[in-house]
Amino acid sequence: MYRFIPAMMRAKQLVEAGFLGRPLSFRAAYLHAGYLDASRPLTWRLDKAKGGGGALFDIGSHILDVVRFLLGDFESVFAATETFVKERPLPDAPGKVGKVEVDDLSLLVLKMKNGALGTLEASRVATGANDELRIEIHGDQGALRFNLMDPNYLEAYDMRDSGDPIGGTRGFKKIETVQRYPKPAGFPGPKFAIGWTRYHMASLHSFLTNIVEDRPCSPGLEDGIRVQEAMEAAYRSAELGGWVELPLISDGGLGIAD
């Protein structure tokens, strides 16, 4: 879904146009604070059998997709996870608690196929955070950064700008993206501020339009598989201690028709 924020779409254009030069490093995070409250009941999201994972599955999947959208495939991952609130009240059994089986926080180091190295954090116990998805990418010619708490702008730094001591023009500059979707998007108009509902609608519109026009969807099934296996590899790394190579499933083993 976050691929469809205009600022993220513009970032993709700039990366593909070579604005960054050689990608070197990145920092990515998706931060929530909803599970800081130890009295919050033990629900399905905290049950590994039902939810599959914790913060990494819940919100980390989104920021992993953003990283892959902008920088390509993962090569390997090293991870650590932590559950800070070990037990929570059982909603159907007053006075009793149950064990929390999933992570409150996951920290990943990711090596990309293009040579970039970066960190990724997924947390549901980030004090002071609301819905903070952020990414910063550094290349040898430029840098890009975005924060979902300021969703109408993409920030860009261009090393090709003048760096003169007095008359220089270097510095992060805000690119105004607001709701500037390409046609046929027309409502609300491009001048209006972007919001969660709008880019969610854009993702659904793209999906349905591609079905009607019999075109491949992006993101598609393989995109989902690659994010899923990155999360599985991260949990494997956290359990065993060490780097885990990707992909876990070869291209030939996906069984996806062209």
N, C-alpha and C positions, 0 to 999 in steps of 0.2 A: 504493500500500500504506500509506503513512504517513498517509493520510486516516483510516485505521481505528484509529489510536491514540486511546483514549478522551479524552485531553487535547486532541488536535487536533479531535475531534468536538465537545467542549465549547467550544473556541475558536470554531468555526464557529457554534454556537448563539449565543454572546455577540455576535459580529460582526453576525449577522442581527438580533439583538434591539436593536441600536443602542448597545451598551455602549461602543464606542470613540468614539461621536459621529462626527465627520467624520474619516476616515482621512487621516493626513498623511504619514507616512513609515514605512519598515520597513528592517530589516537581516536578511538571511537568509544562511545558509551551510551547506554540507555539506562536512565536512572528514575526510579520511583521510590516512594517512601511509605507505601500503604501497609507494609508488614512490620513496621517499627513497633506498632502496638501489640504487645505480647498477649493482650486479652482478645485479640482477633481470633475467631473460632477456627478450628481445623476443618477446612473444606476441601473439595476435590482438587483444587490447585496445589495443595500441600500433600497430596496422596500420590506417590510415585506410580502406583498401578493405574491410576486414572488420568493423571496429568502428564506422565512421562518424565517430567523434570521440573525444575523450579524456575528461578529468575532467568536462567539461560534459555529455557524453552519458551517461557511466557513472553519476555520482552527482548531477550538476546537474539532470538530468531530474526527479529526485524532489523536490528543493527547489523547483524551478520549479512543479511541480504543487501543492505545498503553498501557495505564494504565490497561485497562481491560485484554488485552492480557497477560500482565506480572503478574498481581495481582488478577485476577478473578473478580467476580461480585461486583457491587456497592450495598451498603446498604442504604445510604441516602446522601443527598446533601444540602448544604447551599450556596447561591450564591448572588452576587451583580453585576450589570451591569451599564455601563455608556456610553452615547453618547456625545462625546466632541464637535464634529462639528455638530451642530443642523440643519443647512441648507446648501445646496449645489446648485451650478448652474444647471439649467435644460438644458440638452444638445440640446433640440429642441426649446428652447425659450430663445434667447439671452437677457441678462439683468434680467432674472427672476430666482428665487430660489425656491426649494422645500424642504419640511421637510424630514429629515433623520429619519427613523422609526426603525432602528436596532442599536445594540450595536457596539461601537468601541472597547470596552474592557469588558471582563467577567472574574470575579474572583470566583472560586469555592473552597469550602472545601468539601472533599469527605471522607465518611467512607466506608470502604470495608467490605465485608462479612468475610474476614479472620482476621479482627481486625485492619488492618492498617488504619492510618489517614493521609491525605495529602492535598496538595493544587494544584490547576490547574489554569493557566492563559492563556487566549486566547486574543491576542491583535493585532489589525491592525494599532496601533498608537505607537508602541514601537520604539522610536527614536534610530537610529543606527543599528537596526536589519535588516537582510536580509531575510533569511529563517531559522529561529532558532527554531528548535524543540529540546527540551532537557528534560531529565528526570533523577532524582536521587532517588534511593531507599535505605533505611537504614533498616537493620535487626539486630538482636542481635548477629549475627555471621559474618556478612559481609555487604558490600554495593556495589552498581553498579551505574554507571552514564554514560550518553551518550549525545552528542550534535551533531546535524545534520551538524553543521559547521565544524566538525572534524569526518566525517562519516566512516573513515577506521578503527576506533578503538573503543573498549568498555573498559571502565576503571572499575577495580575491586579492592576492599579492603577486605582483609581476616583477621578477628580477630584471626584466628588460627596461623597466622604467628608470629614469635618471636617478642616480644615487649621489649627485653633487651635494657637497656640504650645506650650501645655502639654497640653491635653486632646485633641489631634487624633488621628485614626485613619487618616490617609493612609499609604500605603506599599504595596509589592508584597505581596500575600497569596497563599499557596499554596492552590489548589483541589485537593483530593484526588480523583483520578479513577481510579487503579489499574485494575481490570478491570471497571468498572461499565458493561458493555454492556447495551443494552436487550434485552428478550425477543425471540427465544427463547433467547438465549445463557444458559447455565447452568453451564458447567463450563470451567475452574475457577471457583470462586465469585468474587463481586465484590470480596472483601476482599484477594485475593491480588495480589502485584506483577505488573505487566505485563512481557512479554518479546517479543522479535522474533517468535518462532513464533506467539504468540497473536494479534497483530494481522495477521500474514500469513494465518492461518487465518480471521480475521474478514473479510478482503478476499475470500478464495475463497468463503466462505459467502455473502456478499452477492452475488457474481457468479452462483453456481449457483442461489441462491434466486430471483433475478430472472429467470433463464432458465426455471426450472420454473414460475414464476407469470406468465410472459409480461409482464414489466414492463421498462421501460428501465433499463439498467445505469448506475450512477454509481460511478466514472468510466466514460465510454463512449468511443466512437471519436473523437468531436469533441474530447474532453478531451485525448486522446493527440495528435491533430493539432495542437492549439493549443500544446502543449508542444514538439512537434517543430519547428514553424515558429518558435517563439521561439528555439530553439537554432540553427536555420539562420540566422535573422536576426542572432543574436549573432556567429556566425562571419563572416557577411558584413560586419558592422560592424567586427570586428577586422581584417579584411583591407583594407577600404576606408578606414577611419577616419571615423567620423561616426555619427549616429543613423540607425537603420533603422526605418521605420514598420511597424506591424502592424495588421491581419493581412496576411500575404503572400497568403493565399487568402481570397476573400470568402465569406461564409456561403452564397451561392448557388452557389459553385463546389465545395462539399464533396461534393455528391451524396449526402447522408445523408437517408434517408427519415424522416419524423416517426413 
